[in-house]
Amino acid sequence: RLVPAPARPGGTAADRSPLMKIAFWEHNAPFAPAAGGIANFIQHRAWVLGALGFDIWWANATETARWDAAAGAWVDRRAFPLAPWRRRLCGRWPALQPTWRYLARERKVNLFELLAGTTSWLPFPAAGPRIVLHCHTSTLVRAFLNGDTEVERHMKRFKPWAVRNFRRADALLACSLEIALLEAGYYHVHPDRITVLAQSLSRQAEAGFQRRPGTDQHPPL
């Protein structure tokens, strides 16, 4: 069970030491004013988990940020510039990227959550951060459902990596039962391995987001 421990007395919020430190790995930043899709979902998760006392981080290849539950904002943003050649070299090996190493080694993150279907080579060490994959209808699954042979052909050489990651992940999550069943069928794993998060939304997370003109409005939470 992911039960947060009491924070140490004194010190700043960044010095607190909860039992679980969770990092969401996603290309798009959740604090962007017009963030949507996965980034918006991470914003909801940060509100919910932060209120429970978990230490929440976000990262991509070149930037990290920490969620301040009291302020309801992402703070401690830090940039890790990468030369183009190094970004290409490390692109499919997240554990080689400075942001991953910073969170794993210096911030002692316990768990990285990434999208299911990621075609990067993920580390699964005997000791170290756990790897959790969240199902949101991956690119591979969408291409399969839509009969998009061009995408399937482009992703074919990396599909074995996605299958490996899915089957070796320490835990699998999904935002709905339908998506859980789709992903389980595609990757040939038992649906019982996937935990559906039915209550992962927060009303506060919608504050500050901008709707693009002409898009459907979400129903009230």
C-alpha positions in Angstrom: 0.0 0.0 0.0 1.2 3.5 -0.8 0.8 5.1 2.6 2.7 8.4 3.1 4.7 8.8 6.2 4.7 11.9 8.4 7.0 14.7 7.3 10.0 15.5 9.4 9.5 18.4 11.8 11.0 21.7 10.5 12.6 22.3 7.1 11.0 23.3 3.9 8.4 21.4 1.8 11.2 20.1 -0.4 13.0 18.6 2.6 10.0 16.5 3.7 10.4 12.7 3.4 7.2 10.9 2.7 7.2 7.2 2.2 6.5 7.5 -1.5 7.9 9.9 -4.0 6.2 9.6 -7.4 7.5 11.0 -10.7 5.3 11.3 -13.8 7.3 11.0 -17.0 5.5 12.9 -19.8 6.8 15.0 -22.7 4.2 17.8 -22.2 4.3 19.9 -19.0 1.2 19.7 -16.8 1.6 23.4 -15.8 1.2 24.7 -19.4 -1.9 27.0 -19.5 -3.4 25.0 -22.4 -2.2 21.6 -21.4 -4.5 18.8 -22.3 -4.6 15.0 -22.6 -2.1 13.2 -20.5 -0.6 16.4 -19.1 -4.1 17.4 -17.8 -4.6 14.0 -16.3 -1.2 14.3 -14.5 -2.4 17.6 -13.1 -5.5 15.8 -11.6 -3.3 13.1 -10.2 -1.0 15.6 -8.6 -3.9 17.3 -6.8 -5.3 14.0 -5.5 -2.1 12.4 -4.5 -0.5 15.6 -3.1 -3.5 16.1 -0.8 -2.8 12.6 0.6 0.8 13.5 1.4 2.7 12.0 -1.5 5.7 13.8 -2.9 4.8 14.4 -6.6 7.3 15.2 -9.4 7.0 15.6 -13.1 9.8 15.3 -15.7 10.6 14.9 -19.3 14.0 14.7 -21.0 15.1 18.2 -20.2 13.0 19.6 -17.2 11.7 18.6 -13.8 9.2 20.2 -11.4 7.8 19.4 -8.0 4.1 19.6 -7.0 3.5 21.9 -4.0 0.2 20.7 -2.5 -0.1 23.7 -0.2 0.3 26.2 -3.0 -1.5 24.1 -5.6 1.3 24.7 -8.1 4.4 23.2 -9.7 7.5 24.6 -8.1 11.3 23.9 -8.1 11.4 23.8 -11.8 14.8 22.9 -13.1 16.1 22.7 -16.6 18.7 20.2 -17.9 19.8 21.4 -21.4 20.7 18.6 -23.8 22.7 19.0 -26.9 20.8 17.7 -30.0 23.2 14.7 -30.5 22.8 13.7 -26.8 19.0 14.0 -27.0 19.0 11.6 -30.0 21.3 9.2 -28.2 19.3 9.1 -25.0 15.9 9.5 -26.6 14.9 5.9 -26.1 16.8 5.2 -22.9 15.2 7.4 -20.2 17.5 6.1 -17.5 20.5 7.7 -19.3 18.9 11.1 -19.3 20.0 13.6 -16.6 16.4 14.3 -15.4 15.8 10.6 -14.7 19.2 10.3 -12.9 18.5 13.5 -10.9 15.1 12.2 -9.6 16.3 8.6 -9.0 19.7 9.4 -7.4 19.3 12.9 -5.8 15.6 13.1 -5.0 15.3 9.4 -4.3 12.1 8.9 -6.2 10.5 5.6 -5.4 8.3 5.2 -8.5 8.3 6.4 -12.1 4.9 6.4 -13.9 5.0 6.4 -17.7 2.5 5.8 -20.5 1.8 2.2 -21.4 3.0 1.6 -24.9 6.2 3.6 -24.5 8.8 2.4 -27.0 11.7 3.4 -24.8 13.9 0.8 -23.1 12.9 1.1 -19.5 15.1 -0.1 -16.6 13.9 -2.8 -14.3 16.6 -3.0 -11.6 16.4 -5.4 -8.7 16.7 -2.3 -6.4 15.7 1.2 -7.3 12.6 3.1 -8.5 9.6 0.9 -9.5 8.1 1.3 -12.9 4.4 1.8 -13.3 2.7 2.1 -16.7 -0.6 3.9 -17.2 -2.9 2.9 -20.0 -4.4 5.7 -22.1 -4.9 3.9 -25.4 -1.3 3.9 -26.7 -0.2 4.8 -30.2 0.3 1.2 -31.0 -3.2 0.3 -29.9 -4.8 3.2 -31.7 -3.0 2.3 -34.9 -4.2 -1.3 -34.6 -7.9 -0.2 -34.0 -7.8 2.3 -36.8 -6.1 -0.1 -39.3 -3.3 2.5 -39.6 -0.7 0.3 -41.4 1.7 3.3 -41.9 2.0 3.9 -38.1 2.2 0.2 -37.4 5.0 -0.2 -40.0 6.9 2.8 -38.5 6.6 1.5 -35.0 7.2 -2.2 -35.8 10.8 -2.3 -34.8 10.1 -0.8 -31.4 6.9 -2.8 -30.6 8.9 -5.6 -28.9 10.2 -2.9 -26.5 6.7 -1.8 -25.7 5.6 -5.4 -25.1 8.6 -6.0 -22.9 7.9 -2.9 -20.8 4.2 -3.7 -20.5 4.8 -7.3 -19.3 7.7 -6.4 -16.9 6.1 -3.3 -15.3 5.8 -3.5 -11.5 2.2 -2.3 -11.9 -0.3 -1.4 -14.6 -3.0 1.3 -14.3 -5.8 2.4 -16.5 -8.2 5.4 -16.5 -11.2 3.2 -17.4 -12.2 -0.4 -17.7 -12.6 -0.1 -21.4 -9.1 1.0 -21.9 -7.8 -1.6 -19.5 -9.5 -4.4 -21.6 -8.2 -2.9 -24.9 -4.6 -2.8 -23.6 -4.7 -6.2 -21.9 -6.0 -7.8 -25.1 -3.4 -6.1 -27.3 -0.4 -7.0 -25.1 -1.8 -10.4 -24.2 -1.8 -10.0 -20.4 -4.6 -10.9 -18.0 -6.9 -7.9 -17.3 -6.6 -8.6 -13.6 -3.1 -7.2 -13.8 -4.4 -3.8 -14.5 -5.8 -1.6 -11.8 -8.5 0.9 -12.9 -8.4 4.3 -11.2 -12.0 5.3 -11.0 -11.5 8.3 -8.7 -8.5 10.1 -9.9 -10.0 13.5 -10.8 -10.0 16.8 -8.9 -12.1 19.9 -9.3 -9.2 22.1 -8.4 -7.1 20.7 -11.2 -9.3 22.4 -13.8 -8.5 25.9 -12.4 -6.4 27.9 -14.8 -6.8 25.6 -17.8 -8.0 27.2 -21.1 -10.5 25.6 -23.4 -9.7 25.9 -27.1 -12.6 27.5 -29.0 -14.9 25.0 -30.6 -14.0 22.1 -28.3 -16.4 20.1 -26.2 -16.7 21.1 -22.6 -16.1 18.6 -19.9 -19.1 17.9 -17.7 -18.9 19.3 -14.2 -16.8 17.1 -11.8 
